Amino acid sequence: MSVSSRGSGLSVPRRLADAVIGFTLLTTLSPAQAVDTLVVNARIYTMDAALPQAEAMAVDNGRILAVGDSLTLRTLSTPQTTVIDAQGRVILPGFNDSHMHPQPAFEELGPYGMLDLTPEGGVESHEALRRKIRRKAALVEPGKLIWGMGYNDNLVGGHPSASDLDQLTIQHPLVLIHSSGHRLAVNSAALAAAGIDAQTRAPIGGKIVRDAQGKATGIILETAKDLFKPLLTARPVPDEAALLEAYRRELQAFVDQGITSITDAAAEPERLAIYRRLLLEGFPLRIHTLVLAEHLDWLEQNIGRNEWQVPGLTLAGVKIFHGNSLSGKTAWLYQSYAHDPTYFGIPPKRNQAELDALIARVHDAGLQAAVHSNGDREIDMTLNAIEKAQAANPRPDPRHRIEHASVVNRQILARVHQLGVVLAPHSYVYNHGEKMVDYGTGRWDWMHPNRTALDMGIAVGGNSDYPISPAKPLQRVQSMVTRRARSDGQVYGAAQRVSPEQAVYIWTHGSAEIQHSETDLGSLQAGKLADWIMLSGDPFLVGHRQPAELQSIEVLMTVIGGEVVYRRERP
C-alpha cells in the first residue's frame, strides 16, 4: 500500500482482473475540478446494489464525489490531489457498531481502578480470576471497594459465591460484574456494605439468590444490582484529565478496528459531555447516542440546544430497559428454560401500562425508542406498546428499535415487520454460544435472528454490545457467518447463519438504517460521507472458503470524513 501526492509521478497500474460492474460519476464534475483524495487500484465493495463493486473513488471535502474505474477517475486528479494506491486490496464502508457501551476499564489508573475480568483482559480460567483479585487486594487499603467487570462464568468455573470470594478477601467489599452486565457476584463484605440481610427484599424486576436457609449466596440479579449503587458510586474516580485520556484510548481502539461510527446504547449526560468535548477537540468518530430513559427530561430540554449541535454527535434516541439478559439467563420467556422446568426468567420491572406510557411519551416527542428486550415475552410487551403509540399518533417511519430481540418466533418477526420496527440482534455466538444451552436446542434456530429478519425485509444493525463481546467487527462477522462458539466448537442455530456479504452489509448499511443515517452512511456512493476502511484480505473470499479465519483479516487503514485516522503499514 502506498499513499502519495499525485504530483510525485506515482504510476497507478490498472488491474484488469479486478473488473467492475460499472461506475457512477457526478455529472457536475469536470476533469479540471480538483479533488482532495483519489483512491485507485482497489477492490471496493460499495454495499450499493446499483454498483456492488468498483476500483476507484474520488473524495472531496469529506464526501464521496464519484465511484468507478481508475482510468476514468484519474482524470479528476490534480497536483494537489492525494492519491492512495490500494494495490488491489479490499475497501469497505466503515464498520458501524450500532449498540455498544464505551466504558474504559481504568485498571491502569491506580489501585482503585476497575479490574478487567474479560478473556481479553487475561481472565480465561478460575485461577486467573483468583490471581487478579488477590493482586488487587494486596494494593487496596482494607475497607475500600474492589470491583471488576466482564467475568465469563463458562470460563471461570461458574458464578463465584460469597463464600468463594471470601477466600480471596474479607477485608474489602468485592463486587464482580458478569459479562452480561445483568448480574453480580459479591463477597460477604459487599453484602454487609449494601445492607443485605435475611430480611432484605429485592426490588421489582430483580432477585437476591438465597440458599435453603434464606442466606444470600452473593449472586445478585437484574434490578437487585441497584442495592449496590451507593457502594459503587462512592468509589474514587479518575480526575478529568485521566478520564478524557482513558476515553480517547478506548475510542481510538474502536477506530483501529475499522469502526467509524458507534451507538452508545445507554448514554448519560456525564458521558455525553465527555463525547462533546472530545469531538470539539477533533476526535475522529461519529457517535450516535441512545440516552437512558431515566434522563428523558434532560434529553427533551437539551436536544435542540446549540451546545449539543456538535458535528459527529447525534442525540436522537431513548434507551429503555424492558426485560433482562440472554447471556445472564434472566430473559423472561413464555416457556421454561431447558435446565429448569420451573424457571421462566425474571419479569421486567415495568408492567404493560407503564411501558405503554413511556414509549408513547418517547414516540410523541418525535424520538426513536430503543427498547432492550431479549425474551419472547418481553418482546411482545414492547411490540404492544409500540403498536399502541403509533395507532394513537401515526408518525411516518418512526423506526423504533428493539435491542437484541434474542428469543423470537415467526409471529413476533411478522409483527416487527408490520410495525416497521428495526432490530439490533446479538452477534456474539463465538464468545457466548455455550450460554444458549439452557434455552434448549429447540430455540437455537430462533435466537439472534439475523438471517430470518433479513429474509423478511427487516432492517438489522451489526453490533458488539461491547464489552459483552469485543468490539472487533470482523470477529463479529465471523460469529454471524459460522454461529460456532469458541469454547466448545458447537454451532448454535445454523438456520440463522448469514453469508459473509450479508454480515458485512449488516455491519455497514444495516447499522446506518437502524440509526436513520443511511442517507449519509453505510455505503460508498457519490454524495455520502467518505468513511471507509482498507483490509488485508477479502472477507467475502475468506468467508466462503475459510470462515473461521475471518477474524484474522486486519484493518490496514481507517478513513473518516476523507481523513486517514488510522494506518497500519504492511510489507
C-alpha positions, 0 to 999 in steps of 0.5 A: 500500500502506498499513499502519495501526492499525485504530483510525485509521478506515482504510476497507478497500474490498472488491474484488469482482473479486478473488473467492475460492474460499472461506475457512477460519476457526478455529472457536475464534475469536470476533469479540471475540478480538483479533488482532495483524495483519489483512491485507485487500484482497489477492490471496493465493495460499495454495499450499493446494489446499483454498483456492488463493486468498483476500483476507484473513488474520488473524495472531496471535502469529506464526501464521496464525489464519484465511484468507478474505474481508475482510468476514468477517475484519474482524470479528476486528479490534480497536483494537489490531489492525494492519491492512495494506491490500494494495490488491489486490496479490499475497501469497505464502508466503515464498520458501524457498531450500532449498540455498544457501551464505551466504558474504559476499564481504568485498571491502569489508573491506580489501585482503585481502578476497575479490574478487567475480568474479560478473556481479553483482559487475561481472565480465561480460567478460575485461577486467573480470576483468583490471581487478579483479585488477590493482586488487587487486594494486596494494593487496596487499603482494607475497607475500600471497594474492589470491583471488576467487570466482564467475568465469563462464568463458562470460563471461570468455573461458574458464578463465584459465591460469597463464600468463594470470594471470601477466600480471596478477601474479607477485608474489602467489599468485592463486587464482580460484574458478569459479562452480561452486565445483568448480574453480580457476584459479591463477597460477604463484605459487599453484602454487609456494605449494601445492607443485605440481610435475611430480611432484605427484599429485592426490588421489582424486576430483580432477585437476591439468590438465597440458599435453603436457609434464606442466606444470600449466596452473593449472586445478585440479579437484574434490578437487585444490582441497584442495592449496590449503587451507593457502594459503587458510586462512592468509589474514587474516580479518575480526575478529568484529565485521566478520564478524557485520556482513558476515553480517547484510548478506548475510542481510538481502539474502536477506530483501529478496528475499522469502526467509524461510527458507534451507538452508545446504547445507554448514554448519560449526560456525564458521558455525553459531555465527555463525547462533546468535548472530545469531538470539539477537540477533533476526535475522529468518530461519529457517535450516535447516542441512545440516552437512558430513559431515566434522563428523558427530561434532560434529553427533551430540554437539551436536544435542540440546544446549540451546545449539543449541535456538535458535528459527529454527535447525534442525540436522537434516541431513548434507551429503555430497559424492558426485560433482562439478559440472554447471556445472564439467563434472566430473559423472561420467556413464555416457556421454561428454560431447558435446565429448569422446568420451573424457571421462566426468567425474571419479569421486567420491572415495568408492567404493560401500562407503564411501558405503554406510557413511556414509549408513547411519551418517547414516540410523541416527542418525535424520538426513536425508542430503543427498547432492550428486550431479549425474551419472547415475552418481553418482546411482545410487551414492547411490540404492544406498546409500540403498536399502541403509540403509533395507532394513537399518533401515526408518525411516518417511519418512526423506526423504533428499535428493539435491542437484541430481540434474542428469543423470537418466533415467526409471529413476533418477526411478522409483527416487527415487520408490520410495525416497521420496527428495526432490530439490533440482534446479538452477534456474539455466538463465538464468545457466548454460544455455550450460554444458549444451552439452557434455552434448549436446542429447540430455540437455537434456530430462533435466537439472534435472528439475523438471517430470518429478519433479513429474509423478511425485509427487516432492517438489522444493525451489526453490533458488539454490545461491547464489552459483552463481546469485543468490539472487533467487527470482523470477529463479529462477522465471523460469529454471524457467518459460522454461529460456532462458539469458541469454547466448545466448537458447537454451532448454535442455530445454523438456520440463522447463519448469514453469508459473509456479504450479508454480515458485512452489509449488516455491519455497514448499511444495516447499522446506518438504517437502524440509526436513520443515517443511511442517507449519509452512511453505510455505503460508498456512493457519490454524495455520502460521507467518505468513511471507509476502511482498507483490509488485508484480505477479502472477507467475502473470499475468506468467508466462503472458503475459510470462515473461521479465519475471518477474524484474522483479516486486519484493518490496514487503514481507517478513513473518516470524513476523507481523513486517514485516522488510522494506518497500519503499514504492511510489507 
